[in-house]
């Protein structure tokens, strides 16, 4: 980028002086513009949240709870804003729909990349930074950064950390470890899936350990009685590291 400046080297005639801006400065300005633009866009997407310190209910919309959030069941909200609740600390769901997870009639995990991207494009209803705990299990449009634990089962949008339940864990996206007595399922998993019965992941980057393991797009290792991926079906151990 060129800048033109006037320099008056004599008392009679000004002269033109061309200066070239350094590429590093141009790149820095471009990055700053991107950050400012994305921040403004994010703020415009979600209403402002009111701060609460201590204990508060997560059923109130548009709040930041710094401490303990409590309630029964998790409200899904609408596709645009949801509850818009952030919990920084511990969320306790006294009773949740995860208790009904073993009776779920259809698989809630998307089957195509288009469906997955469309679902993930909507703002999450709740974000928990810390512990997400449910006595019976949860069905929540939640993003958990930390540990999510439900006694029977849990179905969440995304977990970055650890998911633990007795029956099973379902998440649209999981970065970390899924642990269950019976099964784990995610569309996209980056990390470990460990269950006694089996594991399923549309796109798996990591390790699956269970009696039955399945993935349509695996880059990693499967350990179990029967293992299936896009390359082959094998007992005991299976793998794929190519695209």
N, C-alpha and C positions, 0 to 999 in steps of 0.2 A: 504494500500500500504506500502511495507516494503522498507526501505533504509538501505544499508550496508555501514558502515564506519569503517575504520581502526583506532584503538587506540594503540599507543605504550606506554604501561604501564611500560615496563622495558627496559633497554638499550639493551636487547638481543632478545626479541621476541615480535612482534606486536600481538595484539589480535583483534578479530572481535567483533564489537558492533552493535547490531540490534536496530533500532529505528522505531517506527510506526508513520506514519503521521496521524494527527488528521482528523477525518471525515469531520469536518467543513471546513478545508483547502482544502480538495479534492473537496467538493461541490462547494466552491467559485471558484476554478480554472476551474471546469467544466462549471459553469455558464458564466465565463468570455470568455471561448473558444466559447460557443454558441453565445454570443453577438458579438464577433469579426467576427465569421463566417457568421452570418446573415447580418451584416453590409457590409462585403465584397461582399456577394451575391447580396444585394440590389443595391450597387453601380455599380456592373457589369451589372445589368439588365437595368438601365437607363443611358443615356448619361449625362454628366455634364451640369448643367444649368448656364447660364450667368446671373448675377445680374443687375437689373435695379431699380433705386430709383426714385419715382415720378409717372409719367403717362407713360404707354407703351401699345402697342397692344398685345393682347393675341394670335394673329395669328402667331407670330413668335415662332418657336419651341425652346425647351430647354432653357427656361428663368425662372428666379425668378423675379416677379414684386412686389416690396415693395411700395405699395401706391394704385394707380388706374390703372386697366387694362380695356381697351375699345376695342370694335369691333362690327361687325355685324355678326350674326349667330355664331355657335360654330362648329369648325372643329373636326371631330371624330378621324382623324388619323388612323393608322393601329392597329391591335390587339396586337402588341408587345410593341411599345413605345408610340404611339399616339403623341400628341403635346408636352407632358412632360413640361407643364407649371404650375407653382405655383404662385398664387396670394395671397399675404399677405396684406389684406386691403379690397378693394371694386372692384368687377368686374361688369361692366355695358355693357350689350349686347343691343345695340340700336334696333336691330330687330332680332327676333329669330323664329325658326320653331315651337315654342310652340303655335303660332297662328293657326296652322293647326291641333293641337291635337284633337279637336272635330271631325275631319274628318278621323282620323286614321282607316285604314281598318281592322287591326288585333291587337290583344292584344300583346304588346311587353314584357310582364312579363313572365318569364319561368314558366313551368308547373311542372317540376320535380326538385328534389334536385341536380341531376347530371348536368342538364343544368345550374342551378343557380351557382353551384360551378365552373363550367367551365368558365362561364361569369365573375365571381368575381376574378378568378385567374389571369386575364390579368391586367397589370398596367393601371390605369386610365389616360385618356388623359389630364385632367386638375384637379388641386386641388385648392380650394378656402378656405382660412382661414379668415373668416370675412363675408362680404355680397356679395351674388350672385344675381344681379338684372337684370331683362329683361323687357323691355317695353311691348313686345307682348307675351313673354313666351319663354321658351328655350327647346331645345332637345340637351342634352350635356352628353358626357361620363365623368361626373364630380363627384368628391368627395367634398362636401361642409361641412366644419366644422363651423357652425354659422347659418345664415339665408339665405334661398333661396326663392326668390319671383319672380313670373312671372304673368303678368296681365291676360293672357288668360289661359295658362296651362304650365306645365313643366314635362319633363321626364328626370331623371338623374340616375346615377349609385347608389350613396349613399349620404345620408344627415345625419349628426350628429348635430341635432339642430331643427330648425323650417322650414317647407315648407308652403308657403302661395300662393294661386292663386285663380282666380275667377272661372274658369271652373273645373280644376282638377289637382291633383298631382299624378305622377307615379314615383316610385323609385324601383330599385331592392332591396335595403335595406335602412331602415330608423330607426334611433335611435332618438326619440324625439317626435315631434308633427307635424302631417299633418293637415292643415286647408284648406278647399275648400268649395265653394258654392255648387258644384254638387257632386264630388266624389273624393275619394282617393284610390290608389291601390299600394301595395308593395308585393314582395314575402316574405320578412321578415321585420316585424315591431316590434320594442321594444318601447312602449310608447302609444301615443294616436292617433287615427284617428277620425277626426270630420268633417262631411260634411252633408249638407242638404239632398242630395239624398241618398248616400250610401257609404259604405266602403268595401274594399275587401283586404284580406291578406292571403296568403297561410299559413304562420306561424306567428301568432300574439301572442305577450306577452304584454298584457296591456288592453286598453279600446277602444272600437269602439262605436261611437255615430252617428247615422244617421237613415233615414227612413228604409233603408235596409242594413244589415250587414252580411258579410259572411267570414268564415275562415275554412280551412280544418284542421288546427292544432292550436287550441286556448288554451291559458292559461290566462284567464282573464274574462272580462265582456263585454257583448254587450247590448246596449240600443237603441231601435228603434221599428218601427212598425212591422218589421219582422226580426228575427235573426236566423242565421244558423251556426252551427259548427259541429265538428265531432261526437258529442254526440246526439244532438237533434236540432229540429226546434221549435222556440217559439216566440210568439209575446211579445212586450214590453221589456222583459228582458231575457237574456240567459247568461250562464256562463259555465266555465269548468276550473278546477284547477288541474286536474290529467293528467299524461302523456298518 
